[in-house]
Amino acid sequence: MWGLWLLVVNGFVGAGIFGLPSGAYALAGEYSIWIYALCALLMLPIILCFSELGSIFRGTGGPVRYGTEAFGPFIGFQAGWLFYVARLISFAANSVLLVDSIGYFLSPAAEGTGRIISLAIIIGGLTFINVIGSVESIRSLALFTVLKFSVLLFLVFGGMVVLGTQILPSFESGVPPVSDLGAAALLLVYAFVGFEGAVVPAGEARKPGRDMPMALLLGLGMVVALYMLIQLVTETAVTGLATSTSPLLDASAALFGTAGAIILMIGVVTSVTGNLIGSLFSAPRLTYALALDGSLPKWFAKVHPKWLTPANSVIFYGVFAFIAASMGTFIFLAAMTVLSRLFLYIITCGAVPVLRKKLNEKSPFRLRGGVTIPVLGIAACIWLMLQVSFNSIWLTALFIVIGTLLYLMARRQNRVF
């Protein structure tokens, strides 16, 4: 369960929280703390749906399995494809952020040839760790998780000691317009996606019926509390927070001087690295699962004879993430990752009532209230979609078309052979 929990919290807490407080404050002011709670409430029914389905299925696949079992192989493939693309782009973006953070200490590592070498070492090293075994990946993830949260807790509790009761908001200013609150929610939801990566290998847990719901709910509760405290400390410590490009770094420098800034920068490095390890552990298992059901070439389903990992899928993911990170043109695609995940969440929530009837069995974690929670999850996704820009919509549509073409090619190849 704790291995799954590590994947959940590292999916939640990536690079986003290090830059989100300023944007949230610019839109919602001191009321931004409640936007975190709103996002958690919006995500709760979705996470509960993932919990029920994650408690039923054994084996690798997660949303791919849910979509396939409920709506057929084509929808299952699209669920896996959209999630895979979103994770790959995020992985590439975070790899670049990690190199840029290293450049804070060693500038040649983030410039020219040094940047390419740094990306090759980081992505290549993480790929190798994931090829040689799942246990090694989880151990590495545990180390970076401890370092990441140590730095964030240092900022929170150190800030509370220095600032005292000053961190308590007065809420004397007027409530911002609803449009700004909606924009703030869309912005902060970036900090609450990524948990679904833990569901993909959930069936490999000893007791998925118990472990997956516990990991998801504990992860959500801990993360929203941490985010709200970070927001309180940051908006109190940083003057002109709304215009800050590095809010947590500025907060740590304001509270603890240069040493605090360096410690926080270490937190950025460890946070992004932990997120990368979690992504590289879970995302390649999507192409592995898609290949098992014939939606991608069987090459992706090959397991290493010694380490028993989906080595081909891991290597493929690492290579294309390196290409995207090296080119640097993937950044403009980052906005569409949220929309693709919302489609994935709708498929998962919609699969709950369908699979209850189809499988005709009680899950170890059965949601009460009939279809109420799945409907609330779908409604939350639709509301968030209404906040998305047109660019995200057409880019997501483009990737759906590309995924459909790959799916048809794989099906045709399977008929030939």
ChimeraX attribute file (.defattr): number of C-alpha atoms within 10 A of each C-alpha:
attribute: neighborCount
match mode: 1-to-1
recipient: residues
	/A:1	18
	/A:2	14
	/A:3	18
	/A:4	27
	/A:5	22
	/A:6	24
	/A:7	34
	/A:8	28
	/A:9	26
	/A:10	32
	/A:11	24
	/A:12	25
	/A:13	28
	/A:14	26
	/A:15	25
	/A:16	19
	/A:17	23
	/A:18	22
	/A:19	15
	/A:20	23
	/A:21	30
	/A:22	26
	/A:23	21
	/A:24	27
	/A:25	21
	/A:26	17
	/A:27	21
	/A:28	25
	/A:29	23
	/A:30	24
	/A:31	19
	/A:32	26
	/A:33	22
	/A:34	15
	/A:35	22
	/A:36	25
	/A:37	16
	/A:38	16
	/A:39	22
	/A:40	21
	/A:41	16
	/A:42	22
	/A:43	20
	/A:44	20
	/A:45	22
	/A:46	25
	/A:47	25
	/A:48	21
	/A:49	24
	/A:50	26
	/A:51	27
	/A:52	23
	/A:53	29
	/A:54	31
	/A:55	22
	/A:56	21
	/A:57	18
	/A:58	18
	/A:59	14
	/A:60	20
	/A:61	28
	/A:62	29
	/A:63	28
	/A:64	28
	/A:65	29
	/A:66	29
	/A:67	26
	/A:68	22
	/A:69	17
	/A:70	22
	/A:71	16
	/A:72	12
	/A:73	20
	/A:74	15
	/A:75	20
	/A:76	26
	/A:77	29
	/A:78	27
	/A:79	29
	/A:80	28
	/A:81	25
	/A:82	22
	/A:83	26
	/A:84	24
	/A:85	20
	/A:86	24
	/A:87	25
	/A:88	25
	/A:89	23
	/A:90	26
	/A:91	28
	/A:92	27
	/A:93	23
	/A:94	22
	/A:95	27
	/A:96	25
	/A:97	19
	/A:98	23
	/A:99	23
	/A:100	19
	/A:101	19
	/A:102	20
	/A:103	17
	/A:104	13
	/A:105	12
	/A:106	12
	/A:107	14
	/A:108	14
	/A:109	20
	/A:110	23
	/A:111	15
	/A:112	9
	/A:113	11
	/A:114	15
	/A:115	21
	/A:116	20
	/A:117	15
	/A:118	22
	/A:119	24
	/A:120	19
	/A:121	13
	/A:122	18
	/A:123	24
	/A:124	16
	/A:125	13
	/A:126	20
	/A:127	23
	/A:128	15
	/A:129	20
	/A:130	28
	/A:131	24
	/A:132	17
	/A:133	18
	/A:134	15
	/A:135	12
	/A:136	13
	/A:137	21
	/A:138	21
	/A:139	12
	/A:140	18
	/A:141	23
	/A:142	19
	/A:143	12
	/A:144	23
	/A:145	23
	/A:146	14
	/A:147	16
	/A:148	25
	/A:149	18
	/A:150	13
	/A:151	19
	/A:152	24
	/A:153	14
	/A:154	17
	/A:155	26
	/A:156	21
	/A:157	15
	/A:158	16
	/A:159	24
	/A:160	18
	/A:161	10
	/A:162	14
	/A:163	15
	/A:164	12
	/A:165	9
	/A:166	13
	/A:167	18
	/A:168	13
	/A:169	13
	/A:170	9
	/A:171	10
	/A:172	7
	/A:173	9
	/A:174	10
	/A:175	13
	/A:176	14
	/A:177	10
	/A:178	10
	/A:179	11
	/A:180	16
	/A:181	20
	/A:182	18
	/A:183	18
	/A:184	24
	/A:185	24
	/A:186	21
	/A:187	22
	/A:188	24
	/A:189	22
	/A:190	20
	/A:191	24
	/A:192	22
	/A:193	19
	/A:194	25
	/A:195	25
	/A:196	24
	/A:197	29
	/A:198	27
	/A:199	27
	/A:200	25
	/A:201	22
	/A:202	28
	/A:203	21
	/A:204	14
	/A:205	18
	/A:206	11
	/A:207	14
	/A:208	27
	/A:209	23
	/A:210	18
	/A:211	21
	/A:212	29
	/A:213	26
	/A:214	17
	/A:215	24
	/A:216	27
	/A:217	17
	/A:218	14
	/A:219	22
	/A:220	22
	/A:221	12
	/A:222	11
	/A:223	20
	/A:224	21
	/A:225	13
	/A:226	18
	/A:227	21
	/A:228	19
	/A:229	19
	/A:230	24
	/A:231	26
	/A:232	21
	/A:233	27
	/A:234	27
	/A:235	24
	/A:236	17
	/A:237	23
	/A:238	20
	/A:239	14
	/A:240	12
	/A:241	23
	/A:242	18
	/A:243	12
	/A:244	19
	/A:245	15
	/A:246	14
	/A:247	26
	/A:248	30
	/A:249	25
	/A:250	21
	/A:251	26
	/A:252	28
	/A:253	19
	/A:254	17
	/A:255	21
	/A:256	17
	/A:257	12
	/A:258	13
	/A:259	12
	/A:260	20
	/A:261	19
	/A:262	17
	/A:263	18
	/A:264	24
	/A:265	21
	/A:266	16
	/A:267	25
	/A:268	26
	/A:269	22
	/A:270	24
	/A:271	28
	/A:272	27
	/A:273	28
	/A:274	29
	/A:275	29
	/A:276	28
	/A:277	25
	/A:278	29
	/A:279	23
	/A:280	28
	/A:281	26
	/A:282	24
	/A:283	27
	/A:284	25
	/A:285	27
	/A:286	28
	/A:287	28
	/A:288	27
	/A:289	25
	/A:290	26
	/A:291	20
	/A:292	17
	/A:293	17
	/A:294	17
	/A:295	25
	/A:296	23
	/A:297	20
	/A:298	16
	/A:299	15
	/A:300	23
	/A:301	23
	/A:302	16
	/A:303	16
	/A:304	14
	/A:305	9
	/A:306	8
	/A:307	13
	/A:308	13
	/A:309	20
	/A:310	24
	/A:311	26
	/A:312	19
	/A:313	24
	/A:314	25
	/A:315	19
	/A:316	15
	/A:317	23
	/A:318	24
	/A:319	15
	/A:320	14
	/A:321	23
	/A:322	24
	/A:323	15
	/A:324	19
	/A:325	27
	/A:326	18
	/A:327	11
	/A:328	13
	/A:329	10
	/A:330	17
	/A:331	15
	/A:332	12
	/A:333	16
	/A:334	16
	/A:335	20
	/A:336	25
	/A:337	23
	/A:338	23
	/A:339	23
	/A:340	26
	/A:341	22
	/A:342	23
	/A:343	20
	/A:344	25
	/A:345	26
	/A:346	20
	/A:347	23
	/A:348	28
	/A:349	29
	/A:350	21
	/A:351	22
	/A:352	25
	/A:353	17
	/A:354	16
	/A:355	18
	/A:356	17
	/A:357	11
	/A:358	11
	/A:359	12
	/A:360	9
	/A:361	10
	/A:362	11
	/A:363	17
	/A:364	17
	/A:365	20
	/A:366	18
	/A:367	17
	/A:368	8
	/A:369	8
	/A:370	12
	/A:371	14
	/A:372	12
	/A:373	20
	/A:374	26
	/A:375	18
	/A:376	17
	/A:377	25
	/A:378	22
	/A:379	16
	/A:380	21
	/A:381	22
	/A:382	15
	/A:383	13
	/A:384	21
	/A:385	18
	/A:386	10
	/A:387	16
	/A:388	17
	/A:389	12
	/A:390	10
	/A:391	13
	/A:392	20
	/A:393	15
	/A:394	12
	/A:395	19
	/A:396	23
	/A:397	14
	/A:398	12
	/A:399	18
	/A:400	18
	/A:401	13
	/A:402	12
	/A:403	19
	/A:404	17
	/A:405	12
	/A:406	17
	/A:407	22
	/A:408	14
	/A:409	14
	/A:410	18
	/A:411	15
	/A:412	12
	/A:413	14
	/A:414	14
	/A:415	7
	/A:416	7
	/A:417	5
